[in-house]
Amino acid sequence: MTTNDRQWAIIAYLTIIGFVFAYFMPKEKSEFLKVHLRQSFALWLIYLAFGKVISNIDSWEYTLIYWFVFGSMFLYGMICAGQGKPKTIPLVGPYIQKILSIL
């Protein structure tokens, strides 16, 4: 794992466009980077899907919980990526890695 891998892993969590850049720009992807790419991709998909549901509910309480949960998951991923740890998000991380093992 290099500093470049850390930077790409962090970029993948910032925006969905950041994920696309982080996925296509590095020539070779280390296992560390692959773990974070899978995780950020799944988080973005789940974030967008739940966002659609939450927007239909129209409740500030649910919206606040939604932002807190996903904000903390993205922050956890970025912190682990910055520290150079290939940690997954608790509870859902191992499932994400299995499902998206093709990335």
C-alpha positions as CSV (number, residue, x, y, z in Angstrom):
1,M,0.0,0.0,0.0
2,T,1.3,3.4,-1.0
3,T,0.4,6.9,-0.1
4,N,-1.2,7.1,-3.5
5,D,-3.5,4.2,-2.6
6,R,-4.6,6.0,0.5
7,Q,-5.4,9.2,-1.4
8,W,-7.5,7.3,-4.0
9,A,-9.3,5.4,-1.2
10,I,-10.2,8.7,0.5
11,I,-11.3,10.3,-2.8
12,A,-13.6,7.3,-3.4
13,Y,-15.6,8.2,-0.3
14,L,-16.0,11.9,-1.0
15,T,-18.5,11.8,-3.9
16,I,-19.8,9.3,-6.4
17,I,-17.7,11.0,-9.0
18,G,-14.7,10.6,-6.7
19,F,-15.4,6.8,-6.7
20,V,-15.5,6.7,-10.5
21,F,-12.1,8.5,-10.7
22,A,-10.6,6.3,-8.0
23,Y,-11.8,3.2,-9.8
24,F,-10.6,4.1,-13.3
25,M,-7.5,6.2,-12.7
26,P,-4.9,4.0,-10.8
27,K,-3.2,1.5,-13.2
28,E,-2.8,-1.2,-10.6
29,K,-5.1,-1.5,-7.6
30,S,-3.8,-3.0,-4.3
31,E,-6.0,-5.2,-2.1
32,F,-6.2,-2.2,0.3
33,L,-7.6,0.0,-2.4
34,K,-10.0,-2.7,-3.7
35,V,-11.5,-3.1,-0.2
36,H,-12.2,0.6,0.1
37,L,-13.5,0.9,-3.5
38,R,-16.0,-1.9,-2.8
39,Q,-17.1,-0.4,0.4
40,S,-17.5,3.2,-0.9
41,F,-19.4,1.9,-4.0
42,A,-21.8,0.0,-1.8
43,L,-22.2,2.9,0.6
44,W,-23.0,5.3,-2.3
45,L,-25.6,2.9,-3.7
46,I,-27.3,2.3,-0.3
47,Y,-27.1,6.1,0.4
48,L,-28.9,7.0,-2.8
49,A,-31.5,4.2,-2.4
50,F,-32.3,5.2,1.2
51,G,-32.2,8.9,0.2
52,K,-35.1,8.2,-2.2
53,V,-37.1,6.5,0.5
54,I,-36.4,9.1,3.1
55,S,-37.3,12.0,0.8
56,N,-40.7,10.4,0.3
57,I,-41.3,10.2,4.1
58,D,-40.7,13.9,4.5
59,S,-39.8,13.9,8.2
60,W,-36.9,15.8,9.7
61,E,-36.3,13.2,12.4
62,Y,-35.8,10.5,9.8
63,T,-33.7,12.8,7.7
64,L,-31.5,13.6,10.6
65,I,-31.0,10.0,11.5
66,Y,-30.3,9.2,7.8
67,W,-27.6,11.9,7.6
68,F,-26.0,10.9,10.9
69,V,-25.8,7.2,10.0
70,F,-24.4,7.6,6.6
71,G,-22.2,10.5,7.6
72,S,-20.6,8.4,10.3
73,M,-20.2,5.4,7.9
74,F,-18.5,7.6,5.3
75,L,-16.3,9.3,7.9
76,Y,-15.3,5.9,9.4
77,G,-14.3,4.7,5.9
78,M,-12.3,7.8,5.2
79,I,-10.5,7.6,8.6
80,C,-9.6,4.0,8.0
81,A,-8.4,4.8,4.5
82,G,-6.3,7.7,5.8
83,Q,-4.7,5.5,8.4
84,G,-3.9,2.8,5.9
85,K,-6.2,0.2,7.4
86,P,-8.3,-2.1,5.2
87,K,-11.1,-2.2,7.8
88,T,-14.6,-2.7,6.8
89,I,-17.7,-1.0,8.2
90,P,-19.0,-2.9,11.2
91,L,-22.0,-5.2,10.6
92,V,-22.4,-4.7,6.8
93,G,-18.8,-4.5,5.7
94,P,-18.1,-8.3,5.4
95,Y,-21.3,-8.7,3.3
96,I,-20.3,-5.8,1.1
97,Q,-16.9,-7.4,0.4
98,K,-18.5,-10.8,-0.5
99,I,-21.2,-9.3,-2.8
100,L,-18.9,-6.9,-4.6
101,S,-15.9,-9.2,-4.9
102,I,-15.9,-8.7,-8.6
103,L,-14.7,-5.1,-8.4
